[in-house]
Amino acid sequence: MIRGHGRRQPPKKLARKLKATRAALGCSQQEMAKRLREQAKGSPVYPGRISKFEAGRREPSLLVLLVFARLGGISTDVLIDGTLDLLK
């Protein structure tokens, strides 16, 4: 088995789910970045990064993704798995 070769496919719908989660929390990108920085200590999360996450131009680190899920009260599985809907 060969590992680490080639790029993996980004999680489908992740960008849309991150944006929907932030909107459900009633946070601006600036507010969300601040909340993520507070919870994911040491992770440089700024409003510009939130914008890139939501546009699908960048993926959050695992730590930031975990904190995003916790703040939104959802499972990381729901964020990552393109077959699972955010809201049922």
C-alpha positions in Angstrom: 0.0 0.0 0.0 1.4 3.4 -1.0 0.5 6.3 1.3 0.9 10.0 1.0 0.9 10.2 -2.8 -1.4 12.5 -4.6 -4.0 14.9 -3.2 -7.1 13.6 -1.5 -10.5 15.0 -2.4 -11.7 17.7 -0.1 -14.8 16.9 1.9 -17.9 17.6 -0.1 -20.2 20.2 1.3 -17.8 21.1 4.1 -17.6 24.8 3.1 -21.4 25.1 3.0 -21.8 23.3 6.3 -19.3 25.6 8.0 -21.1 28.7 6.8 -24.5 27.3 7.8 -23.1 26.5 11.3 -21.7 30.0 11.8 -25.0 31.5 10.6 -26.9 29.3 13.0 -24.8 30.6 15.8 -25.6 34.1 14.7 -21.9 35.0 14.4 -20.1 37.2 11.9 -16.9 35.9 10.4 -15.0 38.1 12.8 -16.9 36.8 15.8 -16.5 33.2 14.7 -12.8 33.7 14.3 -12.5 35.1 17.8 -14.5 32.2 19.3 -12.4 29.7 17.4 -9.1 31.3 18.5 -10.3 31.3 22.2 -11.2 27.6 22.0 -8.4 26.3 19.7 -5.5 27.9 21.5 -2.5 28.3 19.3 -4.5 28.1 16.0 -4.2 31.3 14.0 -7.9 31.7 12.9 -8.8 35.1 11.5 -11.9 36.4 9.6 -10.0 36.0 6.3 -9.5 32.3 7.1 -13.2 31.8 7.9 -14.0 33.3 4.5 -11.6 30.9 2.8 -13.1 28.0 4.7 -16.6 29.0 3.7 -15.6 29.5 0.0 -13.9 26.1 -0.1 -10.5 27.6 -0.8 -8.9 26.3 2.4 -9.7 23.6 4.9 -9.6 24.1 8.6 -7.1 22.2 10.7 -8.4 19.2 12.6 -8.3 21.2 15.8 -10.3 24.1 14.3 -12.8 21.6 12.8 -13.3 19.9 16.1 -13.9 23.3 17.9 -16.2 24.4 15.1 -18.3 21.3 15.6 -18.3 21.7 19.4 -19.4 25.3 19.1 -22.2 24.3 16.7 -23.2 21.3 18.8 -22.8 18.9 16.0 -20.6 15.9 15.2 -17.4 16.3 13.1 -18.8 13.4 11.1 -21.7 15.5 10.0 -19.4 18.3 8.9 -17.0 16.0 7.0 -19.3 13.4 5.5 -20.9 14.8 2.3 -23.7 12.2 2.6 -24.9 13.5 5.9 -27.1 16.5 6.1 -26.4 19.3 8.6 -30.0 19.5 9.7 -32.6 16.7 9.6 
